[in-house]
Amino acid sequence: MTVRAKQGMARNLGSVGLAALICAILFISAAASVRPISDAHRSAVLELFVPVDGSFPSLEETYEALRISQILGVGNTFDISQATCPVVIEKLKSPASSPKDLFDALRVNSLLGCQISSQTLEDVASQLQALVKGTDSLMNLYYSVLGLLRIKGQGVNAAISDAEGVFHSIKALSQSDGRWRYDTNKAESSTYAAGIALEALAGVVTLADAEVDQSQIAIVKHDIVKLFDGIKSYDDGTLFFDEKHVDGSEYKGPLTTTAAVVRGVTAFAAVASGKLKIPGEKMLGLAKFLLSIGVPGSPKDIFNQIDALSCIENNRISIPLILSLPATVLSLTSKDQLKVEVTTVFGSAAPPLTVNLVQASSSDAKNTPVIKNQELQFDPETNIYYLDILPLKIDVGKYALQFEISLQDHENLDIYATGGRTHVLAFLTGPIKVDKSEIGVFDSDSETTATMQKLDLSDNQRISLIANHLQKMCLTFQLLTPLGHTFKPHQVLLKLRHESKVEHIFALESSARQYKIILDFLGLVEKFYYLSGRYEIELTVGDAAMENSFLRVLGHIDLDLPEPPEKASRPPPEPVDPYSRFGPKQEISHIFRAPEKRPPKELSYAFLAFTLLPLGGLLIGLLRLGVNLKGFPSSSVPALFATLFHAGIAAVLMLYVFFWLKLDLFTTLKALSVLLGFLIFVGHRTLSHLASTSAKLKTN
């Protein structure tokens, strides 16, 4: 492969092997096993649920923030009582509040503990009890029943008198496949609605003033079994619920639908007598699905995930036990132990267990297990099961591990779900030995290698070769694991870099327990663009299981290639480094215009004196004329206009001074036009008064 357009990539080829190693490790970590809820979820909650001005946009979001904070034990993070409680009270007292508004307000109040009078709660209870009996909408029944359940938790009587009738109203919306309709007018059924209905039925049983008919309970149990028959699955045993055929506006997505079903099933299991016939493997599969999501990025998703897992954590069906590996990359050099954690979905300690490594198979030989039936030891201080892998003589590589969990106490069999075998991927890393490495040049018509040289890749040895287009270059070496087995890394690349920065990369293949490459320069002259000269030889070997991945310059080879023909392809232009534009720019040399010649200082002062002569002439003329203030008006109004007239003249003179110092011509003309209009007005009034006074004197 000949590239120069990829020179930037090839220049950093040393990091390519490391990047491949890191990517492989991340892939293994992601594919290994699900992990219980961790501090990452708690940090995400604090980032996603942020009140604005002491409250959240809606009561629904307020409840989700408070509920998830309560589950994760974040503490009293959200101090929103002062801003939220008035909204809750307003919703409960308002006759225009919908059933959903009342439901949201009641469940927020159950967490905040707002000061609400018993009379208000009794009025809301009466309103919801009337609604329960007069609606066939599943959502209204759900809001009303769950709202009454919250009121009962406040110590107020919220019993449903006709519980069996309400139970039958909800059950009438069920379908034969375990799904539910939203109301009698809609023919389409929904899995999400099934979860809502089951939670509402559990509330009816709790609020009933008399025991609900057990035959009705048994029918619902059968519906739940039918609902689980339609559960979806992945190959790794992960299970989830999703809608089959619903309108786009009603589609909720797998996470929301699964969370609704989990809430409904666990709630109904808590109030129903006996135990639901749901296999523990299915509860474990649902838990794996919710945990496999990781840390969701939206408030609604993380609420559904955490709330559903909290229902799974404490349920009467079966509590799933999650097997996970704290580390999926184990080093033979560091003598790492294989460690396994078995906890509930929230990381609580599991009951006494036996953890058995059924088998471990290498990715290269999946049908030949390297480990069979190894029981892990338990460390009570850390609650971790461990296995020393060094005495087992396991080689480096990627392994598929199969674990099996068994409960030691038989009484826990009906409480916990361990599932079948748990499959986990893991890496064992170690140093790889480079052996029998040689490089040499020989003629094309001969297989002799008279110039073959031994290489020591553990040292900074540099070799120097000379070849022409009629010769070949050969490189061979072996890669051996710590147990002496042949190792096949993810990357084995040979690169030749010309003095002009043209690079050629070749991938090496394994054959007969060794890596070997023969470069026939006669067949490569066109790919080498007939460029003679020195080529740097660089070898890259990298793999995720190889602790000593390397990129090493072996030396150089001086190639003597023939002159290129006229129509031979030319080397591609050297690519421009995209980061070069951020580097220092070429310095610009400025050449300023030579200053103009100016007159002598004495001449300039003489000119200044000449410009001041008219002002002196004006003053002298005024003195010669005998200017005085005898004719200045004595009356108040004429005196005001006369004063303004002289002030205007002074302003014009001052404007001339500013024009001389800093103002431009256009600004000066604009100001002068305003002053002239003012002078004409006050001057006309002043002159009119003087003319009138003069006329009166002549008449007298």
Secondary structure, 3 states (H helix, E strand, C coil): CEECCCHHHHHCHHHHHHHHHHHHHHHHHHHHCCCCCCHHHHHHHHHHCCCECCECCCHHHHHHHHHHHHHHCCCCCCCCHHHHHHHHHHHHHCCCCCHHHHHHHHHHHHHHCCCCCHHHHHHHHHHHHHHHHCCCCHHHHHHHHHHHHHHHHCCCCCCECCHHHHHHHHHCCECCCCCECCCCCCCCCEHHHHHHHHHHHHHHHHHECCCCCHHHHHHHHHHHHHHHHCCEECCCCCEECCCCCCCHHHCCCHHHHHHHHHHHHHHHHHHCCCCCCCCHHHHHHHHHHHHHCCCCCCHHHHHHHHHHHHHHHCCCCCEECEEECCCCEEECCCCCEEEEEEECCCCCECCCEEEEEEEEEECCEEEEEEEEEEECEEECCCCEEEEECHHHCCCCEEEEEEEEEEECCHHHCCCEECCCEEEEEEEEEECCEEEEEEEEEEECCCCCCCCCEECCCCCCCCEEEEEECCEEEEEEEEEECCCCCECCCCEEEEEEEECCCCEEEEECEEECCEEEEEEEHHHHCCCCCCCCEEEEEEEEEECCCECCCEEEEEEEEEEECCCCCCCCCCCCCCCCCCCHHHCCCCCCCCCCCCCCCCCCHHHHHHHHHHHHHHHHHHHHHHHHHCCCCCCCCCCHHHHHHHHHHHHHHHHHHHHHHHHHHCCCHHHHHHHHHHHHHHHHHHHHHHHHHHHHHHHHHHHC
